[in-house]
């Protein structure tokens, strides 16, 4: 081949494209692995905190002690994993190459399901001192209309949390994580469509404003 031959230029360009794509893929995996490591570290800390809260709650309920500690620990933990979930969501929106972040999301959905069960027990023990707000949605729905609705609901619930942060336990859970423990809870409240919000056992399938949600708080 002569220098400047179009065929030679084509193969050189193809080789350069393959090399750039390969290194881009490696960098992408490295970035996502770093993100997963960060999320996994958060998860490990939250898992320990949840077990610690369970131990405290079991002792407090058994001893018929004050509900102040029960309510506050659940509020604090819910705030913690809510903030961590926001970090995870930002990573997922940046694009996924491996399935690590999807696995991390399922693990957090499990933590939030356990928190929901615990919140039900605390509310039964302490009456109206704890307001639980459970947001059930589908992470991987192909329905564009449903995605748009969920985006609106997420923004309304974010504003609701900002307004009533110290009063509510906000628990967003993706229902397509296929968690066995979540199914009985969904059946208990007869939820058949998503998104749905459950505030203190009240099922809400139509949502428009923060003010509308305020009336369900105790």
Backbone as a printed PyTorch tensor [residue, N CA C, xyz], in Angstrom:
tensor([[[  0.8230,  -1.2060,   0.0000],
         [  0.0000,   0.0000,   0.0000],
         [  0.8620,   1.2630,   0.0000]],

        [[  0.4500,   2.2730,  -0.7280],
         [  1.1420,   3.5420,  -0.7570],
         [  0.6620,   4.4220,   0.3900]],

        [[  1.5640,   5.3310,   0.7870],
         [  1.2050,   6.2750,   1.8390],
         [  0.0430,   7.1430,   1.3670]],

        [[ -0.9450,   7.2770,   2.1590],
         [ -2.0910,   8.0690,   1.7670],
         [ -3.1390,   7.2940,   1.0160]],

        [[ -2.9120,   5.9920,   0.8590],
         [ -3.8930,   5.1270,   0.1980],
         [ -5.1920,   5.1570,   1.0120]],

        [[ -6.3520,   5.4050,   0.3600],
         [ -7.6300,   5.4530,   1.0960],
         [ -7.8930,   4.2100,   1.9210]],

        [[ -7.4860,   3.0350,   1.4100],
         [ -7.6940,   1.7930,   2.1660],
         [ -6.8760,   1.8070,   3.4520]],

        [[ -5.6350,   2.3080,   3.3390],
         [ -4.7640,   2.3780,   4.5080],
         [ -5.3430,   3.3270,   5.5550]],

        [[ -5.8540,   4.4590,   5.0970],
         [ -6.4630,   5.4370,   5.9920],
         [ -7.6770,   4.8380,   6.6890]],

        [[ -8.4790,   4.0660,   5.9400],
         [ -9.6690,   3.4340,   6.5120],
         [ -9.3050,   2.4890,   7.6460]],

        [[ -8.3050,   1.6220,   7.4040],
         [ -7.9240,   0.6520,   8.4400],
         [ -7.2970,   1.3330,   9.6640]],

        [[ -6.5390,   2.4000,   9.4110],
         [ -5.9710,   3.1400,  10.5300],
         [ -7.0840,   3.7720,  11.3860]],

        [[ -8.0880,   4.3520,  10.7100],
         [ -9.2030,   4.9670,  11.4190],
         [-10.0040,   3.9250,  12.2010]],

        [[-10.2000,   2.7520,  11.5680],
         [-10.9340,   1.6760,  12.2320],
         [-10.1920,   1.2090,  13.4750]],

        [[ -8.8640,   1.0350,  13.3560],
         [ -8.0610,   0.5970,  14.4930],
         [ -8.1160,   1.6280,  15.6170]],

        [[ -8.0230,   2.9050,  15.2650],
         [ -8.0910,   3.9590,  16.2740],
         [ -9.4430,   3.9580,  16.9720]],

        [[-10.5170,   3.7530,  16.1980],
         [-11.8690,   3.7280,  16.7710],
         [-12.0220,   2.5850,  17.7640]],

        [[-11.4950,   1.4000,  17.3960],
         [-11.5740,   0.2280,  18.2700],
         [-10.7940,   0.4610,  19.5570]],

        [[ -9.5990,   1.0530,  19.4230],
         [ -8.7710,   1.3130,  20.6030],
         [ -9.4630,   2.3110,  21.5370]],

        [[-10.0040,   3.4010,  20.9690],
         [-10.6950,   4.4080,  21.7690],
         [-11.9210,   3.8080,  22.4590]],

        [[-12.6920,   2.9790,  21.6990],
         [-13.8820,   2.3410,  22.2740],
         [-13.4980,   1.4130,  23.4210]],

        [[-12.4320,   0.6370,  23.2270],
         [-12.0020,  -0.3230,  24.2420],
         [-11.5940,   0.3910,  25.5270]],

        [[-10.7650,   1.4440,  25.3680],
         [-10.3140,   2.1650,  26.5560],
         [-11.4740,   2.9310,  27.2020]],

        [[-12.3990,   3.4220,  26.3900],
         [-13.5820,   4.0830,  26.9340],
         [-14.4130,   3.1250,  27.7690]],

        [[-14.5290,   1.8840,  27.2750],
         [-15.2820,   0.8610,  28.0050],
         [-14.6050,   0.5380,  29.3290]],

        [[-13.2750,   0.4230,  29.2970],
         [-12.5270,   0.1360,  30.5250],
         [-12.7040,   1.2640,  31.5460]],

        [[-12.6350,   2.5090,  31.0740],
         [-12.8100,   3.6530,  31.9750],
         [-14.2200,   3.6550,  32.5510]],

        [[-15.2200,   3.3290,  31.6840],
         [-16.6010,   3.2760,  32.1410],
         [-16.7930,   2.2450,  33.2410]],

        [[-16.2090,   1.0510,  33.0490],
         [-16.3040,   0.0090,  34.0710],
         [-15.6110,   0.4490,  35.3610]],

        [[-14.4680,   1.1190,  35.2220],
         [-13.7350,   1.5610,  36.4110],
         [-14.5360,   2.5890,  37.1990]],

        [[-15.1710,   3.5230,  36.4740],
         [-15.9890,   4.5460,  37.1360],
         [-17.1770,   3.9050,  37.8310]],

        [[-17.8540,   2.9790,  37.1450],
         [-19.0270,   2.3490,  37.7490],
         [-18.6300,   1.4680,  38.9270]],

        [[-17.4600,   0.8020,  38.8180],
         [-16.9960,  -0.0210,  39.9410],
         [-16.7150,   0.8520,  41.1530]],

        [[-16.1700,   2.0430,  40.9080],
         [-15.9140,   2.9800,  42.0040],
         [-17.2220,   3.4290,  42.6380]],

        [[-18.2320,   3.6920,  41.7840],
         [-19.5460,   4.0910,  42.3030],
         [-20.1600,   2.9620,  43.1200]],

        [[-20.0530,   1.7260,  42.6180],
         [-20.6370,   0.5900,  43.3330],
         [-19.9500,   0.4000,  44.6820]],

        [[-18.6250,   0.5800,  44.7110],
         [-17.8870,   0.4530,  45.9690],
         [-18.3710,   1.4790,  46.9820]],

        [[-18.6100,   2.7080,  46.5130],
         [-19.1170,   3.7600,  47.3890],
         [-20.4980,   3.3900,  47.9280]],

        [[-21.3980,   2.9660,  47.0150],
         [-22.7560,   2.6010,  47.4230],
         [-22.7300,   1.4030,  48.3610]],

        [[-21.8780,   0.4250,  48.0720],
         [-21.8080,  -0.7820,  48.8970],
         [-21.3130,  -0.4510,  50.2980]],

        [[-20.4110,   0.5150,  50.4010],
         [-19.9370,   0.9410,  51.7190],
         [-21.0610,   1.6090,  52.5030]],

        [[-21.8270,   2.4740,  51.8220],
         [-22.9890,   3.0890,  52.4640],
         [-23.9650,   2.0130,  52.9390]],

        [[-24.1900,   1.0180,  52.0730],
         [-25.1520,  -0.0350,  52.3970],
         [-24.7160,  -0.8130,  53.6420]],

        [[-23.4300,  -1.1590,  53.6920],
         [-22.9230,  -1.9110,  54.8420],
         [-23.1360,  -1.1420,  56.1370]],

        [[-22.8810,   0.1690,  56.0930],
         [-23.0870,   1.0010,  57.2800],
         [-24.5710,   1.0660,  57.6560]],

        [[-25.4290,   1.1870,  56.6340],
         [-26.8710,   1.2640,  56.8960],
         [-27.4030,  -0.0600,  57.4200]],

        [[-26.8620,  -1.1570,  56.9090],
         [-27.2930,  -2.4790,  57.3740],
         [-26.9790,  -2.6540,  58.8530]],

        [[-25.7940,  -2.2290,  59.2540],
         [-25.4140,  -2.2990,  60.6650],
         [-26.3430,  -1.4210,  61.5090]],

        [[-26.6250,  -0.2210,  61.0020],
         [-27.5130,   0.6950,  61.7270],
         [-28.9030,   0.1060,  61.8910]],

        [[-29.3970,  -0.5520,  60.8420],
         [-30.7340,  -1.1430,  60.9060],
         [-30.7850,  -2.2670,  61.9280]],

        [[-29.7760,  -3.1200,  61.9520],
         [-29.7430,  -4.1960,  62.9410],
         [-29.6620,  -3.6260,  64.3570]],

        [[-28.9200,  -2.5320,  64.4850],
         [-28.8060,  -1.8640,  65.7790],
         [-30.1730,  -1.3200,  66.2190]],

        [[-30.9070,  -0.7150,  65.2760],
         [-32.2360,  -0.1880,  65.5730],
         [-33.1940,  -1.3160,  65.9410]],

        [[-33.1220,  -2.4350,  65.2140],
         [-33.9740,  -3.5860,  65.5170],
         [-33.7580,  -4.0650,  66.9440]],

        [[-32.4880,  -4.1620,  67.3320],
         [-32.1660,  -4.6120,  68.6830],
         [-32.7320,  -3.6450,  69.7220]],

        [[-32.5290,  -2.3490,  69.4730],
         [-33.0440,  -1.3250,  70.3800],
         [-34.5650,  -1.3740,  70.4460]],

        [[-35.2110,  -1.4630,  69.2770],
         [-36.6730,  -1.4660,  69.2350],
         [-37.2630,  -2.6750,  69.9500]],

        [[-36.6550,  -3.8330,  69.7370],
         [-37.1430,  -5.0540,  70.3790],
         [-37.0820,  -4.9200,  71.8970]],

        [[-35.9790,  -4.3850,  72.3920],
         [-35.8240,  -4.2110,  73.8360],
         [-36.8260,  -3.1820,  74.3590]],

        [[-36.9340,  -2.0450,  73.6450],
         [-37.8050,  -0.9620,  74.0930],
         [-39.2720,  -1.3900,  74.1220]],

        [[-39.7090,  -2.0840,  73.0510],
         [-41.0990,  -2.5480,  72.9890],
         [-41.3710,  -3.5900,  74.0700]],

        [[-40.4210,  -4.5090,  74.2490],
         [-40.5960,  -5.5540,  75.2580],
         [-40.6770,  -4.9670,  76.6590]],

        [[-39.9060,  -3.8990,  76.8790],
         [-39.8740,  -3.2830,  78.1980],
         [-40.9690,  -2.2220,  78.3830]],

        [[-41.7580,  -2.0260,  77.3250],
         [-42.8440,  -1.0350,  77.3860],
         [-42.3060,   0.3570,  77.7080]],

        [[-41.1450,   0.6660,  77.1620],
         [-40.4910,   1.9380,  77.4530],
         [-41.0510,   3.0640,  76.5910]],

        [[-40.5060,   4.2520,  76.7950],
         [-40.9480,   5.4420,  76.0650],
         [-40.7620,   5.2530,  74.5650]],

        [[-41.6650,   5.8720,  73.8030],
         [-41.6150,   5.7580,  72.3480],
         [-40.7020,   6.7990,  71.7100]],

        [[-40.2170,   7.7560,  72.4920],
         [-39.4180,   8.8290,  71.9190],
         [-38.2050,   8.2930,  71.1570]],

        [[-37.5030,   7.3530,  71.7760],
         [-36.3050,   6.8030,  71.1460],
         [-36.6790,   5.9790,  69.9260]],

        [[-37.7350,   5.1910,  70.0380],
         [-38.1970,   4.3790,  68.9010],
         [-38.4920,   5.2420,  67.6820]],

        [[-39.2610,   6.2850,  67.8870],
         [-39.6660,   7.1520,  66.7830],
         [-38.4600,   7.8610,  66.1870]],

        [[-37.5970,   8.4060,  67.0320],
         [-36.4690,   9.1890,  66.5380],
         [-35.4650,   8.3330,  65.7810]],

        [[-35.1990,   7.1190,  66.2670],
         [-34.2400,   6.2630,  65.5710],
         [-34.7600,   5.8510,  64.2010]],

        [[-36.0570,   5.6110,  64.0980],
         [-36.6350,   5.2700,  62.8010],
         [-36.5980,   6.4640,  61.8430]],

        [[-36.8720,   7.6480,  62.3520],
         [-36.7860,   8.8590,  61.5330],
         [-35.3600,   9.0910,  61.0380]],

        [[-34.4020,   8.9420,  61.9380],
         [-33.0020,   9.1740,  61.5760],
         [-32.5330,   8.1670,  60.5270]],

        [[-32.9080,   6.9060,  60.7210],
         [-32.4710,   5.8840,  59.7800],
         [-33.1270,   6.0820,  58.4190]],

        [[-34.4050,   6.4200,  58.4220],
         [-35.1130,   6.6540,  57.1580],
         [-34.4720,   7.8090,  56.3920]],

        [[-34.1000,   8.8720,  57.1130],
         [-33.4370,  10.0100,  56.4720],
         [-32.1050,   9.5850,  55.8670]],

        [[-31.4010,   8.7360,  56.5790],
         [-30.0870,   8.3020,  56.1050],
         [-30.1880,   7.5160,  54.8040]],

        [[-31.0480,   6.5090,  54.7710],
         [-31.1130,   5.6940,  53.5570],
         [-31.8320,   6.4260,  52.4300]],

        [[-32.6420,   7.4360,  52.7750],
         [-33.2690,   8.2490,  51.7300],
         [-32.1930,   9.0450,  50.9880]],

        [[-31.2760,   9.6350,  51.7380],
         [-30.1850,  10.4010,  51.1310],
         [-29.2590,   9.4840,  50.3260]],

        [[-28.9980,   8.3010,  50.8500],
         [-28.1490,   7.3580,  50.1330],
         [-28.8280,   6.8840,  48.8450]],

        [[-30.1410,   6.7450,  48.8960],
         [-30.8930,   6.3370,  47.7050],
         [-30.8120,   7.4080,  46.6250]],

        [[-30.7780,   8.6690,  47.0310],
         [-30.6390,   9.7560,  46.0610],
         [-29.2910,   9.6730,  45.3510]],

        [[-28.2500,   9.3090,  46.0920],
         [-26.9290,   9.1350,  45.4860],
         [-26.9610,   7.9810,  44.4930]],

        [[-27.5800,   6.8810,  44.8950],
         [-27.6850,   5.7120,  44.0190],
         [-28.4590,   6.0550,  42.7520]],

        [[-29.5550,   6.7860,  42.9020],
         [-30.3580,   7.1740,  41.7330],
         [-29.5560,   8.0390,  40.7690]],

        [[-28.7400,   8.9460,  41.3040],
         [-27.9290,   9.8030,  40.4320],
         [-26.9090,   8.9730,  39.6660]],

        [[-26.3670,   7.9290,  40.3000],
         [-25.4340,   7.0380,  39.6180],
         [-26.1430,   6.2560,  38.5110]],

        [[-27.3450,   5.7740,  38.8230],
         [-28.0960,   4.9800,  37.8440],
         [-28.4930,   5.8310,  36.6380]],

        [[-28.8530,   7.0820,  36.8800],
         [-29.2500,   7.9650,  35.7830],
         [-28.0720,   8.3130,  34.8840]],

        [[-26.8570,   8.1890,  35.4250],
         [-25.6670,   8.4650,  34.6300],
         [-25.3760,   7.3370,  33.6310]],

        [[-26.1030,   6.2210,  33.7530],
         [-25.9290,   5.1130,  32.8220],
         [-25.3030,   3.9220,  33.5020]],

        [[-25.7370,   2.7120,  33.1030],
         [-25.2380,   1.4870,  33.7080],
         [-24.5270,   0.6410,  32.6600]],

        [[-23.3580,   0.1310,  33.0110],
         [-22.6320,  -0.7840,  32.1420],
         [-22.7210,  -2.1950,  32.6950]],

        [[-22.5460,  -2.3440,  34.0030],
         [-22.6500,  -3.6500,  34.6470],
         [-23.9620,  -3.7310,  35.4190]],

        [[-24.1870,  -4.8730,  36.0700],
         [-25.4110,  -5.0740,  36.8550],
         [-25.1870,  -4.7810,  38.3420]],

        [[-24.0080,  -4.2710,  38.6960],
         [-23.6900,  -4.0350,  40.1090],
         [-24.6350,  -3.0290,  40.7530]],

        [[-24.9110,  -1.9250,  40.0450],
         [-25.7840,  -0.9000,  40.6160],
         [-27.2190,  -1.3970,  40.7320]],

        [[-27.6290,  -2.2410,  39.8060],
         [-28.9690,  -2.8330,  39.8950],
         [-29.0800,  -3.7080,  41.1360]],

        [[-28.0170,  -4.4630,  41.4220],
         [-27.9860,  -5.2890,  42.6290],
         [-28.0160,  -4.4120,  43.8810]],

        [[-27.2730,  -3.3060,  43.8470],
         [-27.2560,  -2.3920,  44.9880],
         [-28.6460,  -1.8220,  45.2300]],

        [[-29.3670,  -1.5150,  44.1430],
         [-30.7300,  -0.9810,  44.2790],
         [-31.6390,  -2.0040,  44.9610]],

        [[-31.5130,  -3.2720,  44.5970],
         [-32.3320,  -4.3180,  45.2100],
         [-32.0150,  -4.4490,  46.7010]],

        [[-30.7460,  -4.3290,  47.0330],
         [-30.3600,  -4.4300,  48.4420],
         [-30.9590,  -3.2840,  49.2490]],

        [[-30.9740,  -2.0950,  48.6740],
         [-31.5920,  -0.9650,  49.3590],
         [-33.1080,  -1.1170,  49.4410]],

        [[-33.7170,  -1.6960,  48.4040],
         [-35.1580,  -1.9580,  48.4600],
         [-35.4850,  -2.9160,  49.5970]],

        [[-34.6030,  -3.8810,  49.8280],
         [-34.8060,  -4.8050,  50.9400],
         [-34.6980,  -4.0690,  52.2770]],

        [[-33.6850,  -3.2080,  52.4150],
         [-33.5550,  -2.4190,  53.6520],
         [-34.7940,  -1.5820,  53.9060]],

        [[-35.3070,  -0.9710,  52.8430],
         [-36.4790,  -0.1060,  52.9980],
         [-37.7360,  -0.9170,  53.3070]],

        [[-37.8160,  -2.1350,  52.7710],
         [-38.9570,  -3.0000,  53.0910],
         [-38.9230,  -3.3840,  54.5700]],

        [[-37.7400,  -3.7080,  55.0680],
         [-37.5900,  -4.0300,  56.4870],
         [-37.9460,  -2.8190,  57.3390]],

        [[-37.5220,  -1.6290,  56.8960],
         [-37.8550,  -0.4060,  57.6240],
         [-39.3620,  -0.1940,  57.6460]],

        [[-40.0410,  -0.4900,  56.5520],
         [-41.5020,  -0.3610,  56.4920],
         [-42.1590,  -1.2710,  57.5340]],

        [[-41.7180,  -2.5310,  57.5750],
         [-42.2640,  -3.4820,  58.5480],
         [-42.0140,  -2.9690,  59.9690]],

        [[-40.8110,  -2.4650,  60.2030],
         [-40.4800,  -1.9590,  61.5330],
         [-41.3230,  -0.7350,  61.8890]],

        [[-41.5730,   0.1190,  60.9040],
         [-42.3800,   1.3160,  61.1390],
         [-43.8160,   0.9510,  61.5000]],

        [[-44.3310,  -0.0960,  60.8740],
         [-45.6800,  -0.5740,  61.1990],
         [-45.7360,  -1.0100,  62.6640]],

        [[-44.7030,  -1.7460,  63.1010],
         [-44.6600,  -2.2130,  64.4890],
         [-44.5590,  -1.0410,  65.4730]],

        [[-43.7210,  -0.0590,  65.1230],
         [-43.5560,   1.0980,  66.0050],
         [-44.8580,   1.8760,  66.0910]],

        [[-45.5410,   2.0400,  64.9650],
         [-46.8080,   2.7680,  64.9670],
         [-47.8640,   2.0210,  65.7850]],

        [[-47.8750,   0.7040,  65.6880],
         [-48.8230,  -0.0820,  66.4850],
         [-48.5400,   0.0810,  67.9760]],

        [[-47.2470,   0.1860,  68.3170],
         [-46.8640,   0.2960,  69.7260],
         [-47.0220,   1.7180,  70.2620]],

        [[-46.7420,   2.6980,  69.4050],
         [-46.6950,   4.0880,  69.8690],
         [-47.8600,   4.9400,  69.3860]],

        [[-48.7950,   4.3420,  68.6970],
         [-49.9410,   5.1200,  68.2310],
         [-49.5880,   6.0470,  67.0960]],

        [[-49.9660,   7.3130,  67.2050],
         [-49.8120,   8.2630,  66.1020],
         [-48.5210,   9.0660,  66.1420]],

        [[-47.5490,   8.6100,  66.9030],
         [-46.3220,   9.3890,  67.0470],
         [-45.4100,   9.2820,  65.8320]],

        [[-45.6260,   8.2830,  64.9760],
         [-44.7820,   8.0900,  63.8030],
         [-45.6370,   8.0890,  62.5440]],

        [[-45.2730,   8.9220,  61.5720],
         [-45.9530,   8.9590,  60.2800],
         [-45.0830,   8.2690,  59.2280]],

        [[-45.5780,   7.1780,  58.6890],
         [-44.8390,   6.4840,  57.6390],
         [-45.4520,   6.7900,  56.2810]],

        [[-44.5780,   7.1420,  55.3230],
         [-44.9980,   7.4580,  53.9600],
         [-44.2450,   6.5130,  53.0270]],

        [[-44.9620,   5.5430,  52.4860],
         [-44.3420,   4.5360,  51.6260],
         [-44.7120,   4.8290,  50.1710]],

        [[-43.6910,   4.9500,  49.3430],
         [-43.8850,   5.2450,  47.9230],
         [-43.5190,   4.0000,  47.1210]],

        [[-44.5170,   3.3640,  46.5190],
         [-44.3120,   2.1550,  45.7230],
         [-44.3160,   2.5240,  44.2450]],

        [[-43.2550,   2.1610,  43.5550],
         [-43.1300,   2.4980,  42.1390],
         [-42.4240,   1.3670,  41.3920]],

        [[-42.3150,   1.4900,  40.0850],
         [-41.6310,   0.4890,  39.2670],
         [-40.4210,   1.1230,  38.5960]],

        [[-39.2460,   0.6660,  38.9740],
         [-37.9970,   1.2280,  38.4940],
         [-37.7930,   0.9920,  36.9920]],

        [[-38.1740,  -0.1830,  36.5230],
         [-37.8420,  -0.5790,  35.1500],
         [-39.0520,  -0.6440,  34.2230]],

        [[-40.0740,   0.1280,  34.5180],
         [-41.2520,   0.0950,  33.6600],
         [-40.9390,   0.6430,  32.2590]],

        [[-41.4430,  -0.0240,  31.2060],
         [-41.2420,   0.4820,  29.8460],
         [-42.3000,   1.5180,  29.4540]],

        [[-43.2990,   1.6950,  30.3100],
         [-44.4080,   2.6020,  30.0370],
         [-43.9660,   4.0540,  30.2510]],

        [[-43.8890,   4.8370,  29.1740],
         [-43.4110,   6.2150,  29.2570],
         [-44.3460,   7.0940,  30.0820]],

        [[-45.6550,   6.8370,  29.9670],
         [-46.6260,   7.6110,  30.7490],
         [-46.4410,   7.3490,  32.2390]],

        [[-46.2100,   6.0900,  32.5860],
         [-45.9820,   5.7500,  33.9890],
         [-44.6840,   6.3810,  34.4930]],

        [[-43.6450,   6.3730,  33.6680],
         [-42.3880,   7.0120,  34.0550],
         [-42.5820,   8.4980,  34.3220]],

        [[-43.3540,   9.1510,  33.4530],
         [-43.6150,  10.5830,  33.6230],
         [-44.3740,  10.8380,  34.9210]],

        [[-45.3740,   9.9820,  35.2020],
         [-46.1440,  10.1100,  36.4400],
         [-45.2510,   9.9290,  37.6590]],

        [[-44.3750,   8.9500,  37.6020],
         [-43.4720,   8.6790,  38.7220],
         [-42.4970,   9.8310,  38.9340]],

        [[-42.0640,  10.4640,  37.8690],
         [-41.1860,  11.6300,  38.0130],
         [-41.8940,  12.7550,  38.7490]],

        [[-43.1660,  12.9680,  38.4050],
         [-43.9600,  14.0050,  39.0730],
         [-44.1530,  13.6570,  40.5470]],

        [[-44.5140,  12.3930,  40.8110],
         [-44.7370,  11.9560,  42.1940],
         [-43.4540,  12.1010,  43.0190]],

        [[-42.3280,  11.7450,  42.4230],
         [-41.0540,  11.8300,  43.1430],
         [-40.7580,  13.2670,  43.5550]],

        [[-41.0590,  14.2130,  42.6710],
         [-40.8260,  15.6260,  42.9810],
         [-41.7680,  16.1030,  44.0810]],

        [[-43.0370,  15.6880,  44.0040],
         [-44.0040,  16.0830,  45.0390],
         [-43.5850,  15.5100,  46.3950]],

        [[-43.1690,  14.2550,  46.4070],
         [-42.7600,  13.6160,  47.6600],
         [-41.4700,  14.2230,  48.2030]],

        [[-40.5750,  14.6350,  47.3010],
         [-39.3570,  15.3220,  47.7430],
         [-39.7290,  16.6240,  48.4550]],

        [[-40.6450,  17.3970,  47.8730],
         [-41.1050,  18.6440,  48.4950],
         [-41.8280,  18.3520,  49.8140]],

        [[-42.5860,  17.2730,  49.8350],
         [-43.3050,  16.8570,  51.0440],
         [-42.3170,  16.5250,  52.1580]],

        [[-41.2440,  15.8480,  51.7830],
         [-40.2050,  15.5040,  52.7430],
         [-39.4860,  16.7540,  53.2420]],

        [[-39.2170,  17.6880,  52.3470],
         [-38.5510,  18.9270,  52.7410],
         [-39.3960,  19.7160,  53.7340]],

        [[-40.7050,  19.6780,  53.5500],
         [-41.6200,  20.4220,  54.4250],
         [-41.8170,  19.7300,  55.7680]],

        [[-41.8720,  18.3980,  55.7660],
         [-42.2170,  17.6490,  56.9850],
         [-41.1290,  16.6610,  57.3940]],

        [[-39.8900,  16.9930,  57.1000],
         [-38.7910,  16.0530,  57.3280],
         [-38.7250,  15.4480,  58.7090]],

        [[-38.9940,  16.2830,  59.7350],
         [-38.8970,  15.7890,  61.0990],
         [-40.1190,  15.0420,  61.5840]],

        [[-41.1240,  14.9160,  60.7240],
         [-42.3730,  14.2710,  61.1320],
         [-42.6340,  12.9430,  60.4240]],

        [[-41.9650,  12.7110,  59.2940],
         [-42.3220,  11.5350,  58.4870],
         [-41.1240,  10.6290,  58.1970]],

        [[-41.4500,   9.3620,  58.0540],
         [-40.4990,   8.3780,  57.5560],
         [-40.8740,   8.1310,  56.0940]],

        [[-40.0680,   8.6550,  55.1670],
         [-40.3440,   8.4790,  53.7400],
         [-39.5870,   7.2610,  53.2310]],

        [[-40.3360,   6.2810,  52.6790],
         [-39.7470,   5.0030,  52.2740],
         [-40.1100,   4.6970,  50.8240]],

        [[-39.2700,   5.0820,  49.8640],
         [-39.5250,   4.7150,  48.4660],
         [-39.0340,   3.2970,  48.1840]],

        [[-39.8710,   2.4720,  47.5740],
         [-39.5050,   1.0710,  47.2910],
         [-39.8750,   0.7250,  45.8560]],

        [[-38.9130,   0.2010,  45.1300],
         [-39.1860,  -0.2880,  43.7810],
         [-39.8220,  -1.6730,  43.8740]],

        [[-41.0060,  -1.8260,  43.2860],
         [-41.7320,  -3.0890,  43.4160],
         [-41.2670,  -4.1570,  42.4260]],

        [[-40.4240,  -3.7760,  41.4540],
         [-39.9540,  -4.7820,  40.5010],
         [-38.6040,  -5.3730,  40.8920]],

        [[-38.2720,  -5.2730,  42.1900],
         [-37.0670,  -5.9250,  42.6940],
         [-37.3010,  -7.3910,  43.0190]],

        [[-38.5810,  -7.8220,  42.9130],
         [-38.9460,  -9.2360,  43.1360],
         [-38.5780,  -9.7170,  44.5370]],

        [[-38.8690,  -8.8800,  45.5270],
         [-38.6160,  -9.2650,  46.9100],
         [-39.7950, -10.0580,  47.4550]],

        [[-39.5190, -11.2270,  47.9990],
         [-40.5750, -12.0720,  48.5530],
         [-41.2520, -11.3880,  49.7330]],

        [[-40.4750, -10.6750,  50.5340],
         [-41.0220, -10.0280,  51.7320],
         [-41.9260,  -8.8500,  51.4030]],

        [[-41.7790,  -8.2820,  50.2110],
         [-42.5740,  -7.1100,  49.8470],
         [-43.9780,  -7.4910,  49.3800]],

        [[-44.1120,  -8.6560,  48.7640],
         [-45.3820,  -9.0600,  48.1720],
         [-46.5350,  -9.0940,  49.1800]],

        [[-46.3650,  -9.6870,  50.3690],
         [-47.4750,  -9.6970,  51.3450],
         [-47.9080,  -8.3020,  51.7760]],

        [[-46.9580,  -7.3550,  51.8330],
         [-47.2980,  -5.9880,  52.2160],
         [-48.1420,  -5.3220,  51.1250]],

        [[-47.7680,  -5.5450,  49.8690],
         [-48.5400,  -4.9970,  48.7510],
         [-49.9460,  -5.5940,  48.7410]],

        [[-50.0270,  -6.8940,  48.9820],
         [-51.3380,  -7.5640,  49.0240],
         [-52.1790,  -7.0840,  50.1980]],

        [[-51.5210,  -6.8120,  51.3200],
         [-52.2370,  -6.3550,  52.5140],
         [-53.0160,  -5.0720,  52.2370]],

        [[-52.4330,  -4.1910,  51.4480],
         [-53.0740,  -2.9080,  51.1510],
         [-53.8100,  -2.9210,  49.8070]],

        [[-53.8900,  -4.1090,  49.2030],
         [-54.6370,  -4.2940,  47.9510],
         [-54.1640,  -3.3350,  46.8480]],

        [[-52.8640,  -3.1790,  46.7600],
         [-52.2870,  -2.3010,  45.7320],
         [-52.1500,  -3.0830,  44.4280]],

        [[-52.7500,  -2.5660,  43.3840],
         [-52.7200,  -3.2590,  42.0840],
         [-52.1110,  -2.4050,  40.9830]],

        [[-51.8710,  -1.1230,  41.2450],
         [-51.2920,  -0.2510,  40.2350],
         [-50.2140,   0.6270,  40.8570]],

        [[-49.2960,   1.0440,  40.0250],
         [-48.1830,   1.8660,  40.5050],
         [-48.0120,   3.0750,  39.5830]],

        [[-47.5900,   4.1970,  40.1510],
         [-47.1570,   4.3870,  41.5390],
         [-48.3240,   4.5070,  42.5090]],

        [[-48.0320,   4.2020,  43.7640],
         [-48.9970,   4.3280,  44.8560],
         [-48.2640,   4.8170,  46.1000]],

        [[-48.9340,   5.6500,  46.8720],
         [-48.3800,   6.1080,  48.1460],
         [-49.2720,   5.6130,  49.2750]],

        [[-48.6510,   5.0970,  50.3310],
         [-49.3930,   4.6450,  51.5090],
         [-48.9280,   5.4700,  52.7080]],

        [[-49.8370,   6.2800,  53.2380],
         [-49.5210,   7.1070,  54.4100],
         [-50.3500,   6.6160,  55.5870]],

        [[-49.6670,   6.0480,  56.5770],
         [-50.3610,   5.5640,  57.7820],
         [-51.5740,   4.6970,  57.4280]],

        [[-51.3530,   3.7260,  56.5650],
         [-52.3780,   2.7480,  56.1510],
         [-53.4020,   3.3140,  55.1630]],

        [[-53.2750,   4.5840,  54.7890],
         [-54.1670,   5.1690,  53.7940],
         [-53.5290,   5.0450,  52.4110]],

        [[-54.2140,   4.3740,  51.4930],
         [-53.6790,   4.1570,  50.1500],
         [-54.0880,   5.2980,  49.2330]],

        [[-53.0960,   5.9100,  48.5700],
         [-53.3370,   7.0590,  47.6990],
         [-52.8660,   6.7210,  46.2960]],

        [[-53.7970,   6.6880,  45.3680],
         [-53.4450,   6.3310,  43.9800],
         [-53.4810,   7.5260,  43.0400]],

        [[-53.9660,   8.6760,  43.5490],
         [-53.9700,   9.9200,  42.7780],
         [-53.2710,  10.9890,  43.6060]],

        [[-52.3020,  11.6490,  42.9970],
         [-51.4830,  12.5980,  43.7490],
         [-51.3240,  13.8890,  42.9550]],

        [[-51.4710,  15.0330,  43.6400],
         [-51.3480,  16.2900,  42.9130],
         [-50.4980,  17.3310,  43.6250]],

        [[-50.5210,  17.3510,  44.9790],
         [-49.8040,  18.4130,  45.6790],
         [-49.3790,  17.9830,  47.0730]],

        [[-48.4430,  18.7710,  47.6420],
         [-47.9890,  18.5350,  49.0090],
         [-49.1340,  18.7640,  49.9820]],

        [[-49.9170,  19.8110,  49.7390],
         [-51.0430,  20.1350,  50.6250],
         [-52.0450,  18.9840,  50.6990]],

        [[-52.2040,  18.2900,  49.5990],
         [-53.1280,  17.1390,  49.5810],
         [-52.6450,  16.0340,  50.5090]],

        [[-51.3150,  15.8710,  50.5950],
         [-50.7560,  14.8190,  51.4340],
         [-50.7760,  15.1910,  52.9210]],

        [[-50.7180,  16.4790,  53.2090],
         [-50.6650,  16.9340,  54.5980],
         [-51.8510,  16.4220,  55.4320]],

        [[-52.9960,  16.2980,  54.8090],
         [-54.1980,  15.9330,  55.5620],
         [-54.1650,  14.4850,  56.0700]],

        [[-53.2090,  13.6810,  55.5520],
         [-53.1180,  12.2920,  56.0000],
         [-52.1860,  12.1140,  57.1930]],

        [[-51.4790,  13.1690,  57.5600],
         [-50.5500,  13.0810,  58.6860],
         [-51.2910,  13.1790,  60.0070]],

        [[-50.7420,  12.5230,  61.0280],
         [-51.3610,  12.5450,  62.3450],
         [-50.5750,  13.4260,  63.3100]]])
